[in-house]
Amino acid sequence: MSTNLFLDCEFNGFGGELVSMALVADDGREWYAVLPEPRVWDAWVFENVLPVISAEKPTIYCNSRAEFRVSLANFLSQFHRPNIVADWYTDLVHFYSSFGGKDHSESLNFPCTSQLASDMEDIVSAVPHNALADARAIRISFGSSATTI
């Protein structure tokens, strides 16, 4: 049976750049990374995400996208063909977009499947809008109703 990795991301407004990403495995292993701050913050993100970005530990602060990609690759290397579960499609877009580097030689090649969880309205996060706390909440709330992508 494949391991589920529960994913949540925070990004700088609708369609904005990735700010943070978290993955929580079925067995409780966790990865949470924060990218360098955007030059200009979306007002809602500035008020709701920035104040809680460091509220959960462990937090990896990355100085660049390349450092972020290496950290992500190191975490993912523990798993064989995991299933990535998210409650919002944009989280999956950011996850897969994180695989790309400057050129093909820097890109990640990581086989996995993904699911967009449905009926997740009852998710209760200990720290709303913190990617790690939200990924933990998705793990707890995840049921058998999910749509394979």
Secondary structure, 3 states (H helix, E strand, C coil): CCCEEEEEEEECCCCCCEEEEEEEECCCCEEEEECCCCCCCCHHHHHHCHHHCCCCCCCEECCCHHHHHHHHHHHHCCCCCCEEEECCHHHHHHHHHCCCCCCHHHCCCCCCEEEEECCCCCCCCCCCCCHHHHHHHHHHHCCCCEEEC
